[in-house]
Amino acid sequence: MKSRKMNQRGQAAVTDALFFLTIVAVVSVLMFTNAMGYGKNLIDSSVEYYENTYIISALKTLYAVSSPLELDKYSVFESNYNDTLFTMLKKDYYLDTVLSNEMKIKVMESLKEIMKPINKNKNYLFYIYNPKNQAGVGEIVLAGFVITQEESDEKITYICGKSLDPQINNISLDDISYYLSRHLLGQRFAEGRMSLLEKQGADSTLVIVNTGLLVWTATPDIDKYGDFVDPGTEFLKTNCCVYTPGTLSCQVNP
């Protein structure tokens, strides 16, 4: 009888020991996995932090950057008459609530200079969105895409948004959202606001518009057949004009 009680105690001790070893093994695996991924997680967090900080700073810089008053010049060192870029933009927008192609090009050229430090493997979009125009609906005042071409690594600038050019179609936030839904890798975003004046007869109306700078890792598009294609996509080629660097030319389907 005594021997039987000892066997039961022994079985209980063995069971407890197995449970203890299982817990130790699980904890050891978790600690080892965490230790192995700590360096990578730290690098990823640092990269995300610095990229977010840079993009916010880039948008702030665009608000304050100076630019020549002449539309055909891009450097303040080429001109004796300069002003802040967004002051010029507001003047350009005031009369007909449309930005000229020349003004849009000047904005995107300034942004490209600001983005040079992270330009190599990044695509980005800058937009100005008026949530309520004179007709009471939202509209894209400017959407500028800087896209890396897959074959040549060349940067192509697509300029979209409300235009006096009948070949350039108006696009919506939904159009932009659909395009960006295909480019989720490494997305970073900064948003701001600014005021614009719209002329309405003899009066002027103050409107608050949203601005945004969105950056993502340059990756090719995949078409419906599963093949890689240039990330310019038919959407940009159809609805936007392509800016030719060093000129004021912006052509649709060049």
Stockholm file with secondary structure:
# STOCKHOLM 1.0

chainA/1-254         MKSRKMNQRGQAAVTDALFFLTIVAVVSVLMFTNAMGYGKNLIDSSVEYYENTYIISALKTLYAVSSPLELDKYSVFESNYNDTLFTMLKKDYYLDTVLSNEMKIKVMESLKEIMKPINKNKNYLFYIYNPKNQAGVGEIVLAGFVITQEESDEKITYICGKSLDPQINNISLDDISYYLSRHLLGQRFAEGRMSLLEKQGADSTLVIVNTGLLVWTATPDIDKYGDFVDPGTEFLKTNCCVYTPGTLSCQVNP
#=GR chainA/1-254 SS CHHHHHHHHHHHHHHHHHHHHHHHHHHHHHHHHHHHHHHHHHHHHHHHHHHHHHHHHHHHHHHHCEEESSTTCCCGGGCSCEEEHHHHHHHHHHTTSCCCHHHHHHHHHHHHHHTGGGCTTEEEEEEEEESSCTTSSCEEEEEEEEEECTTTCCEEEEEESSCSCTTSCCCCHHHHHHHHTTCCTTCEEEEEEEEEEEEETTEEEEEEEEEEEEEEECCCEECTTSCEECTTHHHHHHHSEEECTTSSCEEECC
#=GC SS_cons         CHHHHHHHHHHHHHHHHHHHHHHHHHHHHHHHHHHHHHHHHHHHHHHHHHHHHHHHHHHHHHHHCEEESSTTCCCGGGCSCEEEHHHHHHHHHHTTSCCCHHHHHHHHHHHHHHTGGGCTTEEEEEEEEESSCTTSSCEEEEEEEEEECTTTCCEEEEEESSCSCTTSCCCCHHHHHHHHTTCCTTCEEEEEEEEEEEEETTEEEEEEEEEEEEEEECCCEECTTSCEECTTHHHHHHHSEEECTTSSCEEECC
//
